[in-house]
C-alpha cells in the first residue's frame, strides 16, 4: 500500500521525488517518512524550513489519502486547507517525519460526513523528532471530496 | 542585492534551485518571487502545497535577511520560528509570491531589540495571488540573531 502511494506521489508530484521523500512504514498509529539532509539542507547546515514543511504537508496528505482508501473511496480529491507549524529546534540529521493516524472517533465523523455530503475535513498532526525531542510540530486540516 | 540573495540561497539551499525559485524584484513595499508550475505541480495539476509553503517560507526568510542587511548586521543567523498558512484557492499557473516588507514601526522595534539583546523576532506576511484573488496566505515569525 505505502509503496503504491510513494509511487503515485513520485510520479505526480515531482518535488517529492526531487527532495528524495520515502514512505518507510505505516501501522495502526503512524506513518514514517524520510528525506535525506544533504538535499534538504539550508545555509546553516540544518534542514531547510521549506523541506520540513513539505515533508509534513505531503505525509499528512498521504494519511488523508490512506484513510480515503480505508473508507472505500475509489476516487477522491484531497487538498490541504490550512496548517500551523512550529519549528522548535533545528533538524541536524536526515529528516524522519512521524505522521499520526487520527483517532477512531475523528475517522468515524469523517466517514459520516462523506456519506452525508460527499465531503469532509480532517485534522492531521505530523512531527519531526530527533534525539527524542520534537523539532517540528505540524497541524494541518485536509478536505476530502468524493469524485 | 536580490540577485546576490538568490545566488546565496541557490548555492546553500539546494531545494530552492530544484524548485526553480527566482527573486524577481524588490521595492519599498514587497519582494516578488516566482517558481514554475510544471516542476511544482501536484496530482491535480495545480501547485503542490509543499512548494507553496516553501516559496512563502524562503521569500519571507529573504525579507528577514534583507532587513538584517539594511540594519547593518554583517553576519546573522535567521530562522523561522512558526507559521500559519491558509490555502484558499488552487494555484493553476506559475507561482507568483508577494512578500511584504514589514511596517516601519515593526522594523524599528526589531532594530532596538537587536541593539539591546543582539536578537529579535519579526512577523512577515507572504501571499500567492492569482487573477487578483489570494490563493495562499502565509504569516510567519522569524528570529534574527547577530553572530
Interface residues (C-beta under 8 A of the other chain):
Chain A: X8 X9 X12 X13 X14 X15 X16 X18 X19 X39 X40 X41 X42 X43 X44 X48 X49 X50 X51 X53 X54 X55 X57 X58 X61 X77 X79 X80 X81 X82 X83 X84 X85 X86 X87 X90
Chain B: X8 X9 X12 X13 X14 X15 X16 X18 X19 X39 X40 X41 X42 X43 X44 X48 X49 X50 X51 X53 X54 X55 X57 X58 X61 X77 X79 X80 X81 X82 X83 X84 X85 X86 X87 X90
